[in-house]
């Protein structure tokens, strides 16, 4: 960030901070160097936007794209991504890996007979 400000006079990007209560806070910062008539940096102008809600929405969409809505388990796309990563890692470090495949016959019928709970009860 500082190198970009020194070289270009400005920088923009995402940073993470914490609120006073300790909650994480995602910010989009735009920082610009302000120079005096002699061309020396005398101040920095910072404009920021709270993008926490947008980041939470992105995380939720990412989770929905990679997990089954009913079970919350990783879906086929995430499994494939993680398996490819594991295979590359095993090849790189000369490790062995194993994959277990479990097939449940008529699982769809079980899902239809026992739909997920729609209410949460707190004791």
N, C-alpha and C positions, 0 to 999 in steps of 0.2 A: 504494500500500500504506500509506504513512505517513499520508496524508490520511484514509483509511478508519479507521485505528487512532485518529487524533486525534479524528475526528468520532464514530465508533461504539464505540470501545474495543476493536475486534477486526478481524482480517482473515484470510481463508483463500484459498489459491490455489496454483497450480503455479509452481515456480521451477526453474531449471536451475543446477547448480553443477558442480564438478569434484572427483573423488576425489584423494587424494594422488598417485596414479600418473598423473593427467591425464585419466582416462576421464570422460566426461560422466555426470552424476548427476541424475536427475529426482526432485524432492521435492515432496510436498504439505505445505505449511506452514499451521499455524493459529497466529496470533499474537494474544495478548491483553495489554492494558495492565493492570497491577496498580497500584491506587491506595492511598495511605496514608490514615489517618483524616481528613486535611485535604482529601482529594479530589485530591491531586496524584499524577501518575504517578511511581512510584518504581522500578518494574521492568517487564520484559516477560516474559511466559511464552510460550515457543515449543514447540510439539509438531510433529514432522515425521514423515513416512512416506516411505520410499524406494519410488518408483513406477516406477523404471527398467525393470524387467521388464515391467510393464504397458504402458508406452509403447512398448517394443520389440515387444511382441505387437500393439499397435494399428498400428504402422508396417508390420509384416509383413502383417497383414490388409488394410490399405490398399493395399499393393503387390499382393497377390494379387487384390484386387478390380479393379485397374486395369491389370494386365499379363497377357499370355498365359503360361500355365504352362509350355508347351513352349519357346517362343522367348525369353520374358522381355521381349518387345516390348510397348509400350502397346497396350491392347485398344480396342475400338470406343467404349466408354464414355469412356475417357480422351481418345481422339482427338476425340470430339464436344465434350467440355468444353474442350479446348485450341483447337479450331477456333472455337468460339463466342467464346472469349476473344480470339483473333486477329482475328476479324471485328469485334468491338466496338472493339478497339484501332485497327484499320485505319480504321474509320469515324470514330473520335474524332480521329485525327491525319491524316486524309485520305491514307492510304497505300493502295497496291495490294498484294494478296497473290495467291498462286497455290497451287493444290492439285493434286498429282500423284496419280493413282489408278493403281495397278498391280494387275492381276488375274492370278493364276497358275492356269492350268487344271490340274486334277487334283492340287493340292498335298496334299490329304488322302491320296492314294495314296502320295506320297513320304514323308509322315510315318509311314504304316503300314509301309512297306518299310524305313525306316531309323529305328528308334526312338532316342530320346535315350540317351546313355551313362548308365549307372547307377553307374559307378565313376569316381573321380577319381584320377589317378596323379600323384604328385609326384616330380620328378626331383631 
